[in-house]
Amino acid sequence: MSHALWQSVLGEIELNVSRATFLTWFKNTELLDDTPENVVIAVPNIFAKRQFEVKFNDQIRTVLQKNGLSAKDITYTVKTNSKRPVISRETTEPLPQSAATVKINTSITPANTLNPRYTFEGFIVGGSNDLAYTASQAVAANPGTKYNPLFLYGGVGLGKTHLVQAIGNEILQKSPEKRVLYISAETFIKEFLESIRFKKKGFSDKYRNVDVLIVDDMQFIANKEKTQEEFFHTFNALHQANKQIIITSDKPPRSIPTLTERLRSRFEWGMAIDIQLPDFETRCAIVESKAAGAGVELSRETVEYLANSIKTNIRELEGALNQLLAYAEMRGVEIDLVMAEGLLSNVRRSRPQHLSAKQVVDKTAKHFQISPIEICSAKRDKHIVLPRQIAMYLLRSELHLSFPRIAHELGRKDHTTAIHSVEKIEKALKLDYLVREQVAEIRDTLYV
């Protein structure tokens, strides 16, 4: 009865919240007990527990009452997903064959196997990646029939590799006999060149006799005409046989330089999805989930400090958390906000401290091939407005200048222009791949 009741509750909640909210917070919950005195609801991690207690409790209570359950108290308890074994970094037990090893011909080396830790259950869903997550699940459920190819693109450290390997692991979990091959584009290029140079046989068979081909970092195929031609034929052979093709890249097909038109058009046949920068709640959930996986409970202030400090790269965010965990373990102390602030300040001090407002403006101007004078002028030409807005954003994000100071540095009397510009670029970073790439490239030049 509890299961049926909870499914009714979830069904009503799903109609009243966004899809990202439902997938992130509600999907992996369970009703453990429902007495007149107390309702016990299982949630996947500590951060989710806090979210339900603070944000969703009233909504849960209202929907429970509509379904005939008016308990005095509602308790939220953390319960890990039991559908699959949790595999930690320290696990030494042998992995199930279907999850640990890619089922394919023996010429594939262990380096090309899927990482069993990359699963859908371990992927934190938010507004920045919910479309990619949903499409990936659809592909895993029916490989070769929907969204073929699936092309995921976005910046470094946003979860592309996790998602595509999760697809492969899910397919093997359901159908261990499937032949799944995960490789990087660099590996494909290297093996193709070796097959030509040393006249090795079996290259085409290896890549075309599979049920699912997953290629990571496709942008590296740029400027390689012969390799592109070979991949074109591989793509055609697989697609015509209704075999699933999954590709990741740091940029959309149209932005990969020197990509042939026929290959570009094939990459766009199925579904091309942009994985965007994670929002604050998603970053918090990632920190909390990773900490819980290590058996550590972080204070809310510490979680939010980490999430606010590193906004553009999940990998960097996890790296900062891992440093905290290692530091605390070595010294036998608990992680707190002071420790986190000390660690992040050390990371920041590793960057050059001599960066000036003039350098930010000059390097932004150089990137867009205009003069610093134009950025600081009153001109409203389209090719000047965006560089000016990006310069203001970088002055705020990198030098932490006040809005009046930013306005002064760019020759403005009214600082509301600076506020508007920074807000506009912050929004564009979530929605516009090109702006995200431009800001990242300029930021890299600031610290060379």
Disulfide bonds with the S-S distance in Angstrom:
none
